[in-house]
Amino acid sequence: MTTSTPVPAVPAVASPQESAAGSVTDRLVEANRAYAAEFADPGMDARPVLRVAVVACMDARLDLHAALGLELGDCHTIRNAGGVVTDDTIRSLTISQRALGTQAVILIHHTGCGLESLTEDFRHELEDEVGQRPAWAVEAFRDVDQDVRQSMQRVRTNPFLPHKDDVRGFVFDVHTGLLREIDPTS
């Protein structure tokens, strides 16, 4: 099951004919109109039915709802580059737990992540280009398993999160679709 409307592939450089047809954003807004025409309010509130928050990479190859057998309303989903537990991730998890009732946290990194090929030099390159270094860290890594362990540790030791007993981390294989659980103590 997919939760998104298929959008035609767009070439890296749009031809004049494609530009006249609209941007990718225009196509997505049009897809939303079709979605809204058949939309029925599910009558849910913001509290996830399964009381779980999933933190995952933003990689477009990860269809989390399909991979985990989730339905609309089952979980909170927090995504960023690498699925890294950053201060903003902690902010979202804290709101998820304290205000909206989640108790479990699932962390999902994946094989072939783009952060494995970057370094913190990326920030210096940005500084050279725009004249200002970003305040954020790239959070690049070389060992995906170790990065999952680090993310689990960041959740388990954060004082703002009251629910830390059910924190588990996984690596999603982008070629097989399988999750591999990471032992936090290895």
C-alpha positions in Angstrom: 0.0 0.0 0.0 1.3 3.4 -0.8 0.3 6.6 0.9 1.2 9.0 -1.8 -0.1 9.9 -5.3 2.4 8.9 -8.0 4.0 12.0 -9.6 5.6 11.7 -13.0 9.3 11.8 -13.0 10.7 15.3 -13.8 13.9 15.8 -15.8 16.8 17.6 -14.0 16.4 20.5 -16.5 12.9 21.2 -17.6 12.2 21.9 -21.3 10.2 25.0 -22.3 7.2 22.8 -22.8 7.5 21.3 -19.3 8.0 24.7 -17.8 4.7 25.9 -19.4 3.0 22.8 -17.8 4.0 23.9 -14.4 6.5 23.2 -11.7 6.8 20.1 -9.6 5.1 22.0 -6.8 2.2 22.8 -9.2 1.9 19.1 -10.0 1.8 18.3 -6.3 -0.8 20.9 -5.6 -2.9 19.5 -8.4 -2.5 16.0 -6.9 -3.7 17.4 -3.6 -6.9 18.7 -5.3 -7.6 15.2 -6.5 -6.9 13.8 -3.1 -9.1 16.3 -1.4 -12.0 15.6 -3.8 -12.2 12.1 -2.3 -11.0 12.9 1.2 -13.2 11.9 4.2 -12.3 13.3 7.6 -11.1 10.2 9.6 -12.2 11.9 12.8 -8.9 11.3 14.6 -7.0 13.4 17.0 -3.3 14.0 17.0 -2.5 11.2 19.5 -1.0 8.2 17.6 -3.1 5.0 18.1 0.0 2.8 18.6 1.6 5.3 21.0 4.9 5.1 19.0 7.2 7.7 17.4 9.3 6.7 14.5 12.5 8.7 13.8 13.9 7.9 10.3 16.0 9.3 7.5 14.4 11.5 4.9 15.6 9.3 2.1 12.9 9.0 -0.6 13.4 5.2 -0.8 11.9 4.6 2.7 8.2 4.2 2.6 7.8 3.9 6.4 4.1 3.2 6.5 4.4 0.3 4.0 7.6 -1.1 5.5 6.2 -1.1 9.0 2.6 -2.0 8.2 1.3 1.3 9.6 -1.9 3.1 8.8 -2.9 6.7 9.0 -3.0 7.8 12.7 -0.8 4.9 14.0 2.4 6.8 14.8 4.3 10.1 14.8 6.9 10.2 12.1 10.0 12.4 12.5 12.4 12.5 9.5 15.6 14.3 8.8 18.9 13.7 6.9 20.3 10.4 8.4 17.5 9.9 10.9 19.8 11.5 13.4 18.7 12.4 16.9 19.4 16.1 16.9 18.1 18.8 19.3 15.1 19.3 17.0 14.4 15.6 17.0 14.4 15.7 20.8 12.1 18.6 20.7 9.6 16.7 18.6 10.0 13.5 20.7 9.4 15.5 23.8 6.2 17.0 22.5 5.2 13.6 21.1 5.7 11.9 24.5 4.6 14.6 27.0 1.7 16.2 25.1 0.5 13.4 22.8 1.0 10.2 24.7 3.7 8.2 22.8 5.7 5.8 24.8 7.9 3.9 22.3 10.6 5.2 20.0 11.8 3.4 16.9 14.9 4.7 15.2 15.5 3.7 11.5 18.6 4.4 9.6 19.3 2.7 6.3 22.0 1.2 4.0 23.5 3.5 1.4 22.8 6.7 3.3 24.2 9.9 1.8 25.6 10.9 5.2 28.1 8.1 4.9 29.8 10.0 2.0 29.8 13.5 3.6 32.0 14.9 6.3 31.9 18.0 8.4 33.9 19.7 5.6 30.5 20.2 4.0 29.9 23.0 6.5 33.2 24.6 5.6 32.4 24.4 1.9 29.0 26.1 2.5 30.9 28.8 4.5 33.3 29.3 1.5 30.3 29.6 -0.9 27.9 31.8 1.1 30.2 33.5 3.6 28.6 32.0 6.7 29.0 28.6 8.3 25.8 26.8 9.3 25.2 26.5 13.0 24.1 22.9 12.6 26.3 19.8 12.4 26.2 17.6 9.4 26.2 14.5 11.6 28.0 12.5 9.0 29.0 8.9 9.9 30.9 6.0 8.6 29.3 3.1 10.5 25.6 3.0 10.3 25.2 0.5 13.1 27.3 2.7 15.5 25.3 5.8 14.4 22.0 4.0 15.4 23.6 3.1 18.8 24.5 6.8 19.2 21.0 7.8 18.4 19.5 5.3 20.8 21.9 6.6 23.5 20.8 10.2 22.9 17.2 9.3 23.4 17.8 7.1 26.4 19.9 9.8 28.2 17.8 12.8 27.5 16.2 14.3 30.6 13.2 15.7 28.7 11.9 12.3 27.6 10.0 10.4 30.3 9.6 7.1 28.2 13.0 5.5 27.5 12.4 1.8 28.2 11.1 1.0 24.7 13.7 2.6 22.4 14.9 0.3 19.6 17.0 1.0 16.6 17.2 -0.6 13.2 18.9 -0.4 9.8 16.6 -0.7 6.8 18.1 -2.4 3.8 17.2 -0.4 0.7 17.7 -3.5 -1.5 15.7 -6.1 0.4 13.2 -3.9 2.4 14.2 -5.8 5.6 14.9 -4.2 9.0 17.9 -5.4 11.0 17.8 -4.6 14.7 20.9 -3.1 16.3 22.0 -4.2 19.7 22.6 -1.1 21.7 25.4 -2.7 23.7 27.6 -4.0 20.9 
